[in-house]
Structures are given as C-alpha cells and as structure tokens.
C-alpha cells in the first residue's frame, strides 16, 4: 500500500486540478555532454593571473552533479541514474501545462525527483510569483492529505523560490523546493517513509540543483 501511494504521489508532483499522463520516455542519455553553464570572467593582467584564471575556469567546468538535462536546462545530483523523462499534461488556473519528470527510486519507500514545466506567457509575473509558489505548495500538500509544516523563501541567480516540508499519511516525509525562472517552473525534492531519506540528505540533494545553459 505504501509503495502504491508513494508512486501516485510521485506521478502527481505538480498538484494540478487535473492530470493525465500522455507519454513516458526513458532518456538517461541526457547525462552525456556534461558541461557547466557558468561563465568565468577572464582578466588578463599578467601571466600569473592568466594561469590562475585558467585553473579556476577548468575547475568551474567540472560538473559535480550526476545528472544534466539539456532541454530542461538544469543539473542535479541524483544518488543514481533516474528514470525519465515522464511527460504529463496538466491543467490548472494558468491553463494546459506540459510537465517533464525524472525519478530515482532508492527503495519501495523512498524517491528522489525533479520536474520542470513551462507556463503560458504572461501567467507568471514579478507581482504574482511568490503567491504562485506558495499556492502550488499548499495545494500539493492538501491534495496529499497533509499541510506545510515549514517553509522558507529561496533565491537562485535572482530567481524566487520556496523550500517547504511536511509529513502526510502514515509518516510520509516530504521535502521539496521550487523555483520560477521566467515562465519555467522547477520542482524537486524527496518523498520517503520512516525517514529513509534524512532531512540532511534531502537538503543536500536540493542544494545541488543548478541552472545550465
């Protein structure tokens, strides 16, 4: 029963008013072509500075995350190879949204996941992004039969986000983080029974999320 419920929870990560799966595609090959999306500014003052800059640039180009997705323009450090993407169409107040989800199953009782989706142009603005993040989180936890116990505002390269956590149905621990980057919505985190994924492990996973070009 736990495995079945957890699987349903993972399949409904965007907590929409209506959700149906349309396509399932395994695409672990997206881990290839690893490269960091950060640019290093090179200042040519003298040879020593040039050498130091090149050293830093080389280090920056080493992506320490285990997974990259070029289409989603993100990387994150899954504990192992995730399955996906699973493509879903979802409907909420903003309209029809196509979502792509990647999932790593640690055990029958524990999952890591990352999703991204694009909202319609103009649906997310500077004036409503915080409200949208909060509303999404609250709706998800409500649909799961629980509520947010702790939440904190986040920033990633100037983009607003939200970290939230709670416990739902039979000790299912939920740790999640989300960001809006323009009209693109990212959501990632962990779900696990009996603390099989510790809060420390969940935080480490969420903190590994990077935007790439």
Buried (B, 14 or more C-beta within 10 A) or exposed (E): EBEEBBBEBBBBBBBBEEBEBEEEEEBEEBBEEBEBBBEEEEEEEEEEEEEEBEEEBEEEEEBEBBBBBEEBBBBBBBBEEBBBBBBBBBEBEBEEBEBBBBBBBBEEBBBBBBBBBBBEEEBBEEEEBBEBBBBBBBBBBEBBEBEBEEBEEBEBEEBBBBBBBBBBEEEBBBBBBBBBBEBBBBBBBBBBBEEBBEEEBBBEBBEBBBBBE
